[in-house]
Amino acid sequence: MKIDIAHIAKLSRLQIQPEKMEKFEKDMSAIVDMVDRLPDMTDTLTLDAENPMHLREDVAVAHKFRRDELLANAPEVQSGCLVVPKTVE
């Protein structure tokens, strides 16, 4: 599969040096080929009944940090809130 890395870079607003284009094209082709083979691989995967996975229990921690502790790391705070740059005119 031919992948146009220059077009992808333009769409994603990335600057890729011309000497690295061929390497990125090979890497991207390998990734796409691997993803294409994934459905074939799922048929051979089985779960091991003798060694089940034991997941930890999710426990919510309430009030781990105080508000003033969190805001101490912010670059700018006003009236107890973070000040961020205006993004919409």
Z-matrix of the N, CA and C atoms (Angstrom, degrees):
N
C 1 1.446
C 2 1.528 1 108.24
N 3 1.304 2 115.96 1 130.15
C 4 1.462 3 121.91 2 179.29
C 5 1.529 4 108.62 3 -89.86
N 6 1.315 5 116.04 4 122.85
C 7 1.462 6 121.80 5 -179.57
C 8 1.517 7 108.44 6 -113.31
N 9 1.323 8 116.35 7 127.93
C 10 1.463 9 121.61 8 -178.90
C 11 1.532 10 109.26 9 -88.77
N 12 1.324 11 115.63 10 92.03
C 13 1.461 12 121.54 11 -177.34
C 14 1.525 13 111.24 12 -65.07
N 15 1.328 14 117.57 13 -35.49
C 16 1.470 15 120.49 14 179.48
C 17 1.528 16 110.14 15 -61.86
N 18 1.322 17 116.67 16 -40.91
C 19 1.474 18 120.53 17 179.29
C 20 1.532 19 111.02 18 -68.07
N 21 1.328 20 116.20 19 -42.58
C 22 1.470 21 120.11 20 177.98
C 23 1.526 22 110.14 21 -62.58
N 24 1.330 23 116.99 22 -42.17
C 25 1.466 24 121.16 23 178.98
C 26 1.525 25 110.61 24 -62.44
N 27 1.325 26 116.53 25 -40.67
C 28 1.470 27 120.13 26 179.40
C 29 1.529 28 110.66 27 -64.71
N 30 1.335 29 116.84 28 -44.50
C 31 1.466 30 120.58 29 -179.38
C 32 1.525 31 111.85 30 -64.71
N 33 1.326 32 116.56 31 -36.15
C 34 1.457 33 120.26 32 -178.27
C 35 1.524 34 112.73 33 -93.50
N 36 1.321 35 115.25 34 4.53
C 37 1.472 36 122.15 35 178.08
C 38 1.527 37 112.07 36 57.03
N 39 1.341 38 114.67 37 44.88
C 40 1.461 39 121.62 38 176.64
C 41 1.519 40 108.81 39 -106.44
N 42 1.309 41 115.77 40 145.82
C 43 1.459 42 120.45 41 174.73
C 44 1.525 43 107.74 42 -105.63
N 45 1.318 44 116.07 43 112.21
C 46 1.460 45 121.36 44 -179.87
C 47 1.517 46 107.33 45 -112.57
N 48 1.313 47 115.66 46 130.39
C 49 1.452 48 120.40 47 179.70
C 50 1.528 49 109.65 48 -66.40
N 51 1.329 50 116.96 49 139.97
C 52 1.478 51 120.10 50 -176.21
C 53 1.526 52 113.81 51 -55.60
N 54 1.332 53 118.03 52 -35.45
C 55 1.468 54 119.48 53 -178.83
C 56 1.526 55 112.63 54 -70.59
N 57 1.322 56 118.05 55 -14.45
C 58 1.466 57 121.66 56 179.78
C 59 1.526 58 112.58 57 -99.06
N 60 1.328 59 118.04 58 -5.33
C 61 1.467 60 121.61 59 -177.45
C 62 1.525 61 111.98 60 -59.71
N 63 1.336 62 117.45 61 -43.96
C 64 1.467 63 121.00 62 -177.40
C 65 1.531 64 110.99 63 -63.94
N 66 1.336 65 116.77 64 -41.21
C 67 1.467 66 120.92 65 178.95
C 68 1.529 67 110.39 66 -63.24
N 69 1.345 68 116.82 67 -44.59
C 70 1.459 69 119.94 68 179.40
C 71 1.526 70 111.20 69 -64.18
N 72 1.332 71 116.50 70 -36.52
C 73 1.467 72 119.93 71 178.99
C 74 1.525 73 110.41 72 -64.50
N 75 1.340 74 117.53 73 -43.67
C 76 1.465 75 120.85 74 178.05
C 77 1.524 76 110.97 75 -63.64
N 78 1.337 77 116.77 76 -44.86
C 79 1.465 78 120.56 77 -179.59
C 80 1.528 79 111.28 78 -62.57
N 81 1.326 80 116.61 79 -44.12
C 82 1.465 81 120.57 80 -179.17
C 83 1.525 82 110.58 81 -65.70
N 84 1.335 83 117.41 82 -39.16
C 85 1.469 84 120.52 83 177.91
C 86 1.522 85 110.45 84 -63.42
N 87 1.330 86 117.31 85 -40.69
C 88 1.463 87 121.06 86 178.58
C 89 1.527 88 110.92 87 -63.46
N 90 1.312 89 116.95 88 -39.91
C 91 1.468 90 120.93 89 178.89
C 92 1.525 91 110.50 90 -65.18
N 93 1.327 92 116.65 91 -45.54
C 94 1.467 93 120.40 92 -179.53
C 95 1.527 94 110.39 93 -63.98
N 96 1.328 95 117.35 94 -40.57
C 97 1.473 96 120.45 95 177.94
C 98 1.523 97 110.92 96 -62.97
N 99 1.332 98 117.01 97 -41.09
C 100 1.455 99 120.65 98 179.63
C 101 1.536 100 110.39 99 -63.27
N 102 1.331 101 116.94 100 -43.65
C 103 1.463 102 120.82 101 179.77
C 104 1.525 103 110.52 102 -65.19
N 105 1.343 104 116.77 103 -35.75
C 106 1.467 105 119.73 104 177.22
C 107 1.520 106 111.86 105 -63.65
N 108 1.338 107 117.90 106 -30.90
C 109 1.462 108 121.64 107 -178.75
C 110 1.532 109 112.81 108 -84.46
N 111 1.310 110 119.62 109 -10.36
C 112 1.466 111 121.57 110 -176.59
C 113 1.525 112 114.26 111 -57.16
N 114 1.330 113 120.68 112 -44.60
C 115 1.472 114 118.09 113 -179.94
C 116 1.526 115 112.48 114 -59.34
N 117 1.321 116 118.70 115 -33.57
C 118 1.463 117 121.40 116 178.53
C 119 1.521 118 111.02 117 -67.31
N 120 1.311 119 117.05 118 -34.47
C 121 1.455 120 121.90 119 -177.34
C 122 1.527 121 112.16 120 -72.67
N 123 1.325 122 117.92 121 -30.64
C 124 1.468 123 120.65 122 -176.00
C 125 1.523 124 111.63 123 -67.45
N 126 1.334 125 118.05 124 -22.94
C 127 1.456 126 120.44 125 179.35
C 128 1.529 127 111.73 126 -68.91
N 129 1.333 128 116.89 127 -27.60
C 130 1.463 129 120.44 128 -176.40
C 131 1.524 130 113.10 129 -93.88
N 132 1.323 131 118.01 130 -9.32
C 133 1.461 132 120.84 131 -177.91
C 134 1.526 133 109.94 132 -80.23
N 135 1.316 134 115.57 133 133.73
C 136 1.459 135 120.00 134 176.54
C 137 1.523 136 108.79 135 -132.45
N 138 1.311 137 116.02 136 154.97
C 139 1.452 138 121.26 137 177.22
C 140 1.519 139 109.37 138 -88.89
N 141 1.306 140 115.69 139 144.38
C 142 1.462 141 121.25 140 179.74
C 143 1.524 142 108.39 141 -91.78
N 144 1.330 143 117.23 142 107.20
C 145 1.463 144 121.77 143 -177.40
C 146 1.522 145 111.85 144 -68.21
N 147 1.319 146 117.15 145 -23.56
C 148 1.465 147 121.07 146 -178.58
C 149 1.528 148 112.29 147 -78.97
N 150 1.329 149 116.49 148 -22.92
C 151 1.466 150 121.21 149 -179.28
C 152 1.524 151 110.54 150 -128.88
N 153 1.318 152 117.36 151 72.45
C 154 1.475 153 118.56 152 -179.17
C 155 1.532 154 110.88 153 -70.94
N 156 1.323 155 114.34 154 155.05
C 157 1.462 156 119.23 155 177.39
C 158 1.524 157 109.14 156 -79.92
N 159 1.311 158 116.34 157 136.84
C 160 1.454 159 121.71 158 176.18
C 161 1.526 160 107.19 159 -113.35
N 162 1.312 161 115.70 160 109.98
C 163 1.461 162 120.90 161 -178.76
C 164 1.517 163 109.80 162 -90.38
N 165 1.312 164 115.01 163 148.95
C 166 1.457 165 118.52 164 178.27
C 167 1.517 166 109.53 165 -74.38
N 168 1.305 167 115.49 166 154.52
C 169 1.453 168 120.68 167 178.10
C 170 1.525 169 109.11 168 -80.22
N 171 1.316 170 117.13 169 132.25
C 172 1.459 171 120.88 170 176.81
C 173 1.517 172 109.05 171 -77.41
N 174 1.314 173 114.98 172 126.68
C 175 1.456 174 120.68 173 -179.18
C 176 1.525 175 107.74 174 -125.03
N 177 1.320 176 116.36 175 121.36
C 178 1.459 177 120.40 176 178.81
C 179 1.523 178 109.11 177 -77.07
N 180 1.323 179 115.11 178 134.31
C 181 1.456 180 120.55 179 178.39
C 182 1.524 181 107.17 180 -106.96
N 183 1.301 182 116.42 181 118.10
C 184 1.460 183 120.78 182 -178.47
C 185 1.524 184 109.89 183 -95.90
N 186 1.297 185 115.72 184 138.32
C 187 1.467 186 122.91 185 173.79
C 188 1.525 187 112.18 186 57.71
N 189 1.321 188 115.93 187 48.18
C 190 1.459 189 119.73 188 179.66
C 191 1.528 190 110.34 189 -74.16
N 192 1.333 191 116.76 190 -35.61
C 193 1.453 192 121.97 191 179.61
C 194 1.525 193 109.97 192 -122.53
N 195 1.306 194 115.48 193 149.35
C 196 1.463 195 119.49 194 174.51
C 197 1.529 196 107.97 195 -86.27
N 198 1.327 197 115.81 196 152.50
C 199 1.463 198 121.84 197 -177.51
C 200 1.527 199 111.18 198 -57.92
N 201 1.329 200 118.36 199 -42.67
C 202 1.456 201 120.00 200 -178.27
C 203 1.528 202 111.70 201 -66.66
N 204 1.337 203 117.79 202 -29.99
C 205 1.463 204 120.75 203 175.82
C 206 1.529 205 110.98 204 -66.56
N 207 1.337 206 116.14 205 -42.61
C 208 1.457 207 120.21 206 179.62
C 209 1.523 208 111.85 207 -67.66
N 210 1.323 209 116.67 208 -42.37
C 211 1.461 210 120.22 209 -177.27
C 212 1.524 211 112.23 210 -73.74
N 213 1.315 212 118.33 211 -15.69
C 214 1.469 213 121.49 212 179.09
C 215 1.529 214 111.30 213 -63.49
N 216 1.316 215 118.08 214 -25.70
C 217 1.463 216 121.93 215 -179.53
C 218 1.523 217 113.32 216 -90.16
N 219 1.312 218 118.35 217 -7.23
C 220 1.462 219 121.89 218 -177.41
C 221 1.533 220 110.53 219 -76.10
N 222 1.339 221 116.64 220 143.00
C 223 1.457 222 118.82 221 179.59
C 224 1.530 223 113.34 222 -66.55
N 225 1.351 224 116.92 223 -32.87
C 226 1.465 225 119.60 224 179.66
C 227 1.524 226 109.32 225 -148.83
N 228 1.326 227 115.76 226 131.09
C 229 1.462 228 122.61 227 -179.32
C 230 1.515 229 108.20 228 -129.85
N 231 1.337 230 115.57 229 139.06
C 232 1.458 231 120.35 230 177.25
C 233 1.528 232 107.95 231 -141.04
N 234 1.292 233 117.20 232 124.25
C 235 1.466 234 123.75 233 179.66
C 236 1.523 235 112.10 234 55.34
N 237 1.310 236 116.92 235 39.13
C 238 1.456 237 121.22 236 177.63
C 239 1.510 238 114.91 237 76.21
N 240 1.338 239 117.92 238 13.77
C 241 1.469 240 121.69 239 -179.79
C 242 1.526 241 109.59 240 -127.01
N 243 1.323 242 116.25 241 154.80
C 244 1.453 243 120.69 242 175.61
C 245 1.524 244 110.22 243 -73.25
N 246 1.319 245 115.94 244 139.32
C 247 1.463 246 120.99 245 175.71
C 248 1.521 247 106.88 246 -101.41
N 249 1.340 248 116.18 247 123.79
C 250 1.461 249 121.31 248 -179.54
C 251 1.533 250 109.54 249 -121.87
N 252 1.331 251 117.90 250 157.51
C 253 1.459 252 119.49 251 179.18
C 254 1.526 253 111.54 252 -63.90
N 255 1.304 254 115.61 253 147.62
C 256 1.463 255 121.39 254 178.20
C 257 1.512 256 108.11 255 -69.46
N 258 1.350 257 117.37 256 129.61
C 259 1.456 258 121.07 257 -177.76
C 260 1.525 259 113.31 258 -109.62
N 261 1.315 260 118.12 259 -18.46
C 262 1.455 261 121.97 260 -178.78
C 263 1.524 262 108.40 261 -122.06
N 264 1.294 263 114.89 262 131.83
C 265 1.477 264 119.62 263 178.28
C 266 1.499 265 111.06 264 -84.14
